[in-house]
Amino acid sequence: MTNKIQTQTEKEHQKYSDKYFLRTNKIFKKDGLNPYVKAQIFIRKGPGTTAGISEAIDYIKQNSDLEKNGGKIFALPDGVNYSPKETQMIIEGNIQDFGELETQYLGIMSKRITQLNDKTDINLNEVKNNMAQVVKAAKNRPILYFGARHWHYKDDEAISKAALDGGAVGASTDIGAQTHNLIGLGTIPHSLENVYAHKLGKENAVLEATKAFDKYINTKVPRIALIDYNNKEIDDSLAVVNAISNCGLRVDTCGENIAQGAAKNYQYLIQQNPELSGIQIPIQEENFWFGAGVTISGIYALQKALKNNGHYNTQVTLTSGFGNLDKINAFTNAEEMLEQKLFDGLGVGSIYKSRAATMDIVAVGNTPNDLQPMSKQGRLYKPNSRLEQFL
């Protein structure tokens, strides 16, 4: 009876999980990897009042073996004040025990904290219209809806359908994609790279995680490497495309990092790229060209490096902040100025208001006793003495 219940539970939760978490767990099982990890969750937008914490913890307990296998959860209680980017939850345990649940527990927290603090809810017509505007701004290049973790998993089917109705070509969960007779789509998460960083060295994380994906995942699934883990976007991109034929790239440089090759300002851009001398960038678009995150100057540098090394047809997908129409318009305007394509598609999650929760693995070990700091560049462990133990 126990095994039957567990099988039903796994099947039930998996349809709500972002596809790349399911594939990541498959890779871990195939490669015999199940390290003990520390994961931290924060919300960038604040200050505010916490919500959804106990519901998220209950979901993890009910749908995983975390508690049975000695895992731990520390968190702020519901209903207390929090600061922007303050750690609200720490999960410790074997990665296979809870890795598939990231979409759900983040979505629970995202919805509850948004509803409480911003007094807002989902409007499906707005979701559809917003996605239609994104598709139009991207000049009809393929848009994937990647926002499942930004709202409650029980609402994902309806939200994904609205996004697909608005012109997205795919969704990241099976429950969402099936509304248009599709299956969930996804690439590679940072959590996969973190485990391979622990196994084979941080400098090898991007390449080795992508090679593992290529080895274990059905060949019909496109190979798309996530190349910002080490903040060596150019070096890791070249390593991947040199090693794996027809491999595409996804760039998701976080707001804490300036991408490799990106410019801090106009002067730096021209110094590094004399061929752009005289280019006139509209003042209102400068923040999309320079600084941290996925920027025009960073993607230009990446495309330039690819071509200089003989890679002329590498598909580049951009994620992080592209629900912002001004950002998309700045990129397409830049393509006209530069007379070249910068991106081939977008992954978009932020097409409605959400105080989206974010998870980062910040330490990895073979056991709880040998945890070592290990995280993507720019997302270090942020301890919080206010956290209480819930598990």
DRENVO-709132 format. One record per residue (C-alpha): x, y, z; residue number from 1; residue in one letter. Coordinates in nm, 4 decimals. Example, Ala and Ser with C-alpha at 12.3 -4.5 7.8 and 13.67 -1.06 7.14 Angstrom:
BEGIN
u,v,w,resi,resn
1.2300,-0.4500,0.7800,1,a
1.3670,-0.1060,0.7140,2,s
END
This chain:
BEGIN
u,v,w,resi,resn
0.0000,0.0000,0.0000,1,m
0.2799,0.2419,0.0886,2,t
0.4569,0.1916,-0.2432,3,n
0.1335,0.2442,-0.4332,4,k
0.0614,0.5697,-0.2529,5,i
0.4156,0.6933,-0.3114,6,q
0.3918,0.6169,-0.6832,7,t
0.0635,0.8049,-0.7104,8,q
0.2102,1.1006,-0.5200,9,t
0.5143,1.1198,-0.7465,10,e
0.2981,1.1065,-1.0576,11,k
0.0699,1.3760,-0.9208,12,e
0.3389,1.6285,-0.8300,13,h
0.5453,1.5781,-1.1447,14,q
0.2874,1.7275,-1.3790,15,k
0.3233,2.0576,-1.1893,16,y
0.7058,2.0587,-1.1925,17,s
0.9129,2.2554,-1.4386,18,d
1.0315,1.9975,-1.6887,19,k
1.3977,2.0641,-1.6319,20,y
1.3711,1.9632,-1.2660,21,f
1.2269,1.6270,-1.3707,22,l
1.5030,1.5757,-1.6243,23,r
1.7626,1.6860,-1.3703,24,t
1.6440,1.4229,-1.1234,25,n
1.6580,1.1627,-1.3985,26,k
2.0194,1.2594,-1.4704,27,i
2.1087,1.2369,-1.1015,28,f
1.9604,0.8877,-1.0795,29,k
2.1315,0.7726,-1.3991,30,k
2.4675,0.9089,-1.2807,31,d
2.4277,0.7901,-0.9224,32,g
2.4349,1.1397,-0.7731,33,l
2.2388,1.2308,-0.4615,34,n
2.4502,1.4756,-0.2597,35,p
2.3376,1.6584,0.0509,36,y
2.2675,2.0231,-0.0335,37,v
2.1738,2.3488,0.1340,38,k
1.9202,2.5571,-0.0606,39,a
1.8153,2.9102,0.0299,40,q
1.5013,3.0957,-0.0774,41,i
1.4573,3.4721,-0.0933,42,f
1.2224,3.7275,-0.2446,43,i
1.3809,4.0235,-0.4176,44,r
1.0883,4.2633,-0.3867,45,k
1.0295,4.4101,-0.0424,46,g
0.9998,4.5034,0.2313,47,p
0.6873,4.3138,0.3158,48,g
0.5192,4.0530,0.5315,49,t
0.5881,3.6812,0.4907,50,t
0.3174,3.4413,0.3740,51,a
0.2897,3.0918,0.2297,52,g
0.5788,2.9598,0.4395,53,i
0.3873,2.6940,0.6335,54,s
0.1924,2.5878,0.3229,55,e
0.5155,2.5459,0.1251,56,a
0.6745,2.3426,0.4038,57,i
0.3676,2.1207,0.4314,58,d
0.3814,2.0574,0.0568,59,y
0.7450,1.9504,0.0770,60,i
0.6753,1.7212,0.3723,61,k
0.3768,1.5592,0.2021,62,q
0.5394,1.5085,-0.1370,63,n
0.8959,1.4065,-0.0565,64,s
1.1144,1.1819,0.1556,65,d
1.2972,1.4811,0.3006,66,l
1.1699,1.4277,0.6549,67,e
1.2155,1.0485,0.6446,68,k
1.5761,1.0856,0.5296,69,n
1.6755,1.3406,0.7934,70,g
1.6389,1.6614,0.5964,71,g
1.5857,1.9961,0.7664,72,k
1.3893,2.3136,0.6970,73,i
1.4517,2.6492,0.8609,74,f
1.2293,2.9465,0.7820,75,a
1.0744,3.2697,0.8906,76,l
0.7236,3.2160,1.0270,77,p
0.4249,3.3518,0.8381,78,d
0.3182,3.7051,0.9212,79,g
0.6520,3.8660,1.0075,80,v
0.8281,4.1519,0.8317,81,n
1.1009,4.0725,0.5800,82,y
1.3596,4.2790,0.3919,83,s
1.4380,4.2619,0.0185,84,p
1.6551,3.9568,-0.0617,85,k
1.6506,3.8413,0.3015,86,e
1.6750,3.4627,0.3278,87,t
1.3256,3.3382,0.4133,88,q
1.3850,2.9643,0.4043,89,m
1.6700,2.7125,0.4118,90,i
1.6176,2.3532,0.2982,91,i
1.8828,2.0917,0.3695,92,e
1.8670,1.7377,0.2407,93,g
1.9521,1.4962,-0.0372,94,n
1.8884,1.6659,-0.3694,95,i
1.6779,1.3791,-0.5080,96,q
1.4389,1.4125,-0.2137,97,d
1.3150,1.7608,-0.2979,98,f
1.4671,1.8781,-0.6274,99,g
1.1514,1.8092,-0.8273,100,e
0.9402,2.0278,-0.5968,101,l
1.1078,2.3649,-0.6532,102,e
0.8357,2.4890,-0.8879,103,t
0.5616,2.4144,-0.6378,104,q
0.7037,2.5483,-0.3118,105,y
0.8316,2.8649,-0.4789,106,l
0.4954,2.9151,-0.6479,107,g
0.3092,2.8768,-0.3201,108,i
0.5262,3.1402,-0.1541,109,m
0.5122,3.3704,-0.4574,110,s
0.1324,3.3735,-0.4731,111,k
0.0643,3.4055,-0.1031,112,r
0.3171,3.6830,-0.0423,113,i
0.2008,3.8763,-0.3502,114,t
-0.1639,3.8514,-0.2528,115,q
-0.0948,3.9630,0.1024,116,l
0.1363,4.2539,0.0275,117,n
0.0143,4.3800,-0.3089,118,d
-0.3559,4.2926,-0.2865,119,k
-0.3525,4.1542,-0.6374,120,t
-0.4469,3.8321,-0.8131,121,d
-0.4141,3.6750,-1.1573,122,i
-0.6222,3.8129,-1.4444,123,n
-0.6095,3.5541,-1.7218,124,l
-0.7083,3.8010,-1.9926,125,n
-0.4166,4.0206,-1.8893,126,e
-0.1833,3.7199,-1.9027,127,v
-0.2972,3.6421,-2.2570,128,k
-0.2694,4.0038,-2.3705,129,n
0.0677,4.0549,-2.2047,130,n
0.2080,3.7455,-2.3742,131,m
0.0709,3.8617,-2.7087,132,a
0.2567,4.1898,-2.6620,133,q
0.5769,4.0026,-2.5756,134,v
0.5473,3.7908,-2.8903,135,v
0.4874,4.1008,-3.1018,136,k
0.7791,4.2893,-2.9447,137,a
1.0088,3.9903,-3.0076,138,a
0.9059,4.0028,-3.3725,139,k
0.7366,3.6640,-3.3549,140,n
1.0429,3.4722,-3.2422,141,r
0.9518,3.1701,-3.0239,142,p
0.8563,3.2560,-2.6665,143,i
0.8445,2.9920,-2.3941,144,l
0.6340,3.0519,-2.0845,145,y
0.8645,2.9897,-1.7870,146,f
0.6566,3.1416,-1.5071,147,g
0.5178,2.8350,-1.3295,148,a
0.7138,2.9066,-1.0105,149,r
0.5815,3.2636,-0.9977,150,h
0.2324,3.1554,-0.8871,151,w
0.0547,2.8664,-0.7136,152,h
0.0880,2.5306,-0.8885,153,y
-0.2884,2.4758,-0.8755,154,k
-0.3335,2.7813,-1.0994,155,d
-0.0605,2.6886,-1.3471,156,d
-0.2848,2.5033,-1.5911,157,e
-0.5077,2.8075,-1.6459,158,a
-0.2178,3.0569,-1.6514,159,i
-0.0143,2.8507,-1.8975,160,s
-0.3167,2.8137,-2.1238,161,k
-0.3620,3.1916,-2.1257,162,a
0.0076,3.2382,-2.2088,163,a
-0.0145,2.9838,-2.4908,164,l
-0.3359,3.1434,-2.6152,165,d
-0.1389,3.4678,-2.6253,166,g
0.1198,3.3209,-2.8595,167,g
0.3790,3.1390,-2.6487,168,a
0.4975,2.8250,-2.8282,169,v
0.5520,2.6196,-2.5149,170,g
0.5200,2.6000,-2.1375,171,a
0.7568,2.4574,-1.8785,172,s
0.5156,2.2165,-1.7074,173,t
0.3204,1.9242,-1.8446,174,d
-0.0009,2.0434,-1.6784,175,i
0.0325,2.3755,-1.8583,176,g
0.1547,2.2471,-2.1929,177,a
-0.1170,1.9829,-2.2242,178,q
-0.3772,2.2592,-2.2592,179,t
-0.2453,2.2971,-2.6152,180,h
-0.1694,1.9258,-2.6647,181,n
0.2002,1.9810,-2.5942,182,l
0.4467,1.8474,-2.3363,183,i
0.6472,2.0593,-2.0952,184,g
0.9664,2.2192,-2.2235,185,l
1.2817,2.3262,-2.0450,186,g
1.6586,2.3457,-2.0615,187,t
1.9058,2.3046,-1.7730,188,i
1.8753,2.4544,-1.4223,189,p
2.1566,2.5914,-1.2084,190,h
2.0899,2.3120,-0.9571,191,s
2.2192,2.0535,-1.2066,192,l
2.5342,2.2582,-1.2592,193,e
2.5854,2.2974,-0.8848,194,n
2.5962,1.9229,-0.8320,195,v
2.8427,1.8736,-1.1175,196,y
3.0486,2.1603,-0.9763,197,a
3.0762,1.9586,-0.6560,198,h
3.1593,1.6395,-0.8440,199,k
3.4008,1.7651,-1.1086,200,l
3.5035,2.1192,-1.0123,201,g
3.3251,2.4508,-1.0352,202,k
3.5171,2.5541,-1.3460,203,e
3.3794,2.2459,-1.5255,204,n
3.0189,2.2796,-1.4067,205,a
2.8569,2.4157,-1.7227,206,v
3.0284,2.1795,-1.9644,207,l
2.9927,1.8668,-1.7491,208,e
2.6264,1.9309,-1.6669,209,a
2.5527,1.9807,-2.0360,210,t
2.7443,1.6652,-2.1278,211,k
2.5429,1.4716,-1.8708,212,a
2.2200,1.6100,-2.0188,213,f
2.3403,1.5094,-2.3639,214,d
2.4284,1.1594,-2.2402,215,k
2.1114,1.0734,-2.0514,216,y
1.8228,1.2709,-2.2045,217,i
1.6316,1.1612,-2.5138,218,n
1.8031,1.2859,-2.8282,219,t
1.4765,1.4414,-2.9482,220,k
1.5089,1.7018,-2.6721,221,v
1.7125,2.0051,-2.7879,222,p
2.0489,2.0535,-2.6195,223,r
2.0526,2.4039,-2.4700,224,i
2.3286,2.4852,-2.2225,225,a
2.2766,2.7319,-1.9373,226,l
2.6000,2.9265,-1.9583,227,i
2.5984,3.1953,-1.6859,228,d
2.6688,2.9730,-1.3811,229,y
3.0324,3.0838,-1.3435,230,n
2.9777,3.4335,-1.4846,231,n
3.2087,3.3179,-1.7646,232,k
2.9423,3.3427,-2.0302,233,e
3.1811,3.3530,-2.3245,234,i
3.4335,3.0956,-2.2052,235,d
3.1694,2.8423,-2.1030,236,d
2.9680,2.8974,-2.4223,237,s
3.2694,2.8244,-2.6372,238,l
3.3572,2.5175,-2.4308,239,a
3.0066,2.3784,-2.4761,240,v
2.9608,2.4472,-2.8476,241,v
3.3080,2.3080,-2.9198,242,n
3.2243,1.9856,-2.7352,243,a
2.8589,1.9233,-2.8255,244,i
2.7332,1.9580,-3.1814,245,s
2.4219,2.1652,-3.2456,246,n
2.4073,2.2799,-2.8844,247,c
2.2159,2.5992,-2.8214,248,g
2.2743,2.8452,-2.5392,249,l
2.0558,3.0022,-2.2720,250,r
2.1762,3.3209,-2.1047,251,v
2.0294,3.4008,-1.7624,252,d
2.2937,3.6251,-1.6025,253,t
2.1569,3.7358,-1.2669,254,c
2.1256,4.0943,-1.1469,255,g
2.4241,4.0533,-0.9163,256,e
2.6680,3.9944,-1.2056,257,n
2.8002,4.1794,-1.5083,258,i
2.8249,3.9241,-1.7884,259,a
3.1655,3.8356,-1.9259,260,q
3.2405,4.0789,-2.2085,261,g
2.9581,4.3159,-2.1168,262,a
3.0264,4.6895,-2.0935,263,a
2.9793,4.8999,-1.7819,264,k
2.9284,5.2147,-1.9909,265,n
2.9511,5.3583,-2.3413,266,y
3.3217,5.4390,-2.3201,267,q
3.4068,5.0832,-2.2208,268,y
3.1893,4.9494,-2.5045,269,l
3.3807,5.1463,-2.7669,270,i
3.7185,5.0594,-2.6169,271,q
3.6383,4.6905,-2.6425,272,q
3.4531,4.7180,-2.9761,273,n
3.6061,4.9909,-3.1959,274,p
3.3794,4.8793,-3.4797,275,e
3.0905,5.0344,-3.2862,276,l
3.2447,5.3797,-3.2739,277,s
2.9814,5.6414,-3.3434,278,g
2.6841,5.4257,-3.2514,279,i
2.4153,5.6339,-3.0839,280,q
2.2268,5.4650,-2.8021,281,i
1.8993,5.6238,-2.6892,282,p
1.9339,5.7485,-2.3318,283,i
1.6210,5.5613,-2.2211,284,q
1.7741,5.2327,-2.3405,285,e
2.1206,5.2652,-2.1843,286,e
2.0255,5.0583,-1.8779,287,n
1.9520,4.7643,-2.1089,288,f
2.2921,4.7989,-2.2780,289,w
2.5178,4.8316,-1.9759,290,f
2.5669,4.6957,-1.6249,291,g
2.4475,4.3761,-1.4578,292,a
2.2154,4.1039,-1.5816,293,g
2.1390,4.0054,-1.9412,294,v
2.2432,4.3150,-2.1368,295,t
2.2747,4.4096,-2.5000,296,i
2.6491,4.4669,-2.4718,297,s
2.6915,4.1272,-2.3057,298,g
2.4969,3.9427,-2.5744,299,i
2.6797,4.1366,-2.8477,300,y
3.0116,4.0260,-2.6959,301,a
2.8913,3.6656,-2.6815,302,l
2.7699,3.6661,-3.0418,303,q
3.0955,3.8266,-3.1532,304,k
3.3009,3.5586,-2.9752,305,a
3.0913,3.2790,-3.1255,306,l
3.1410,3.4098,-3.4773,307,k
3.5110,3.4774,-3.4248,308,n
3.5460,3.1111,-3.3329,309,n
3.3544,2.9810,-3.6320,310,g
3.0136,2.9291,-3.4712,311,h
2.7736,3.1184,-3.6944,312,y
2.4471,2.9343,-3.6336,313,n
2.4351,2.8805,-3.2584,314,t
2.0833,2.9350,-3.1256,315,q
2.0759,3.1801,-2.8334,316,v
1.7794,3.1999,-2.5964,317,t
1.7579,3.4797,-2.3404,318,l
1.5832,3.4701,-2.0035,319,t
1.5642,3.7045,-1.7022,320,s
1.3445,4.0112,-1.7181,321,g
1.2000,3.9754,-2.0672,322,f
0.8450,4.0195,-1.9540,323,g
0.9447,4.3866,-1.9693,324,n
0.8456,4.5142,-2.3139,325,l
1.0926,4.8026,-2.2880,326,d
1.3744,4.5510,-2.2529,327,k
1.2637,4.3499,-2.5566,328,i
1.2229,4.6695,-2.7620,329,n
1.5701,4.7843,-2.6608,330,a
1.7166,4.4540,-2.7836,331,f
1.5315,4.4614,-3.1158,332,t
1.6237,4.8275,-3.1658,333,n
1.9851,4.7339,-3.0981,334,a
1.9642,4.4623,-3.3624,335,e
1.8775,4.7279,-3.6201,336,e
2.1641,4.9514,-3.5058,337,m
2.4109,4.6620,-3.4981,338,l
2.2708,4.5060,-3.8158,339,e
2.2718,4.1594,-3.6612,340,q
2.0420,3.9266,-3.4704,341,k
2.1119,3.9076,-3.0979,342,l
1.8702,3.6328,-2.9907,343,f
1.6655,3.3506,-3.1391,344,d
1.4033,3.3101,-2.8673,345,g
1.3013,3.4106,-2.5171,346,l
1.1981,3.2375,-2.1979,347,g
0.9513,3.4628,-2.0183,348,v
0.7946,3.4249,-1.6764,349,g
0.7136,3.7753,-1.5595,350,s
0.3957,3.8485,-1.7541,351,i
0.1933,3.9297,-1.4416,352,y
0.2711,4.0910,-1.1078,353,k
0.4413,3.8555,-0.8650,354,s
0.6859,3.8859,-0.5786,355,r
0.8593,3.5848,-0.7277,356,a
1.0508,3.3621,-0.4874,357,a
1.3972,3.2428,-0.5917,358,t
1.5936,2.9362,-0.4802,359,m
1.9706,2.8897,-0.4986,360,d
2.1760,2.5935,-0.3864,361,i
2.4538,2.7444,-0.1770,362,v
2.6384,2.4404,-0.0382,363,a
2.6933,2.0790,-0.1446,364,v
2.8455,1.7795,0.0328,365,g
2.8383,1.4028,0.0445,366,n
2.6817,1.4181,0.3907,367,t
2.5443,1.6882,0.6245,368,p
2.8831,1.6926,0.7958,369,n
3.0950,1.7889,0.4957,370,d
2.8884,2.0620,0.3296,371,l
3.1083,2.2982,0.1334,372,q
3.0101,2.6379,-0.0112,373,p
2.9016,2.5859,-0.3715,374,m
2.6760,2.8204,-0.5655,375,s
2.6408,2.9999,-0.8925,376,k
2.8423,3.3188,-0.9126,377,q
2.6759,3.6081,-0.7327,378,g
2.4454,3.3994,-0.5117,379,r
2.6380,3.3178,-0.1943,380,l
2.4920,3.1803,0.1259,381,y
2.3168,3.4483,0.3310,382,k
2.2612,3.3195,0.6852,383,p
1.9679,3.4592,0.8779,384,n
1.9555,3.4302,1.2563,385,s
1.5798,3.4967,1.2467,386,r
1.5004,3.1588,1.0905,387,l
1.3243,2.8976,1.3012,388,e
1.3506,2.5202,1.2518,389,q
1.0314,2.3668,1.1102,390,f
1.1703,2.0223,1.0241,391,l
END
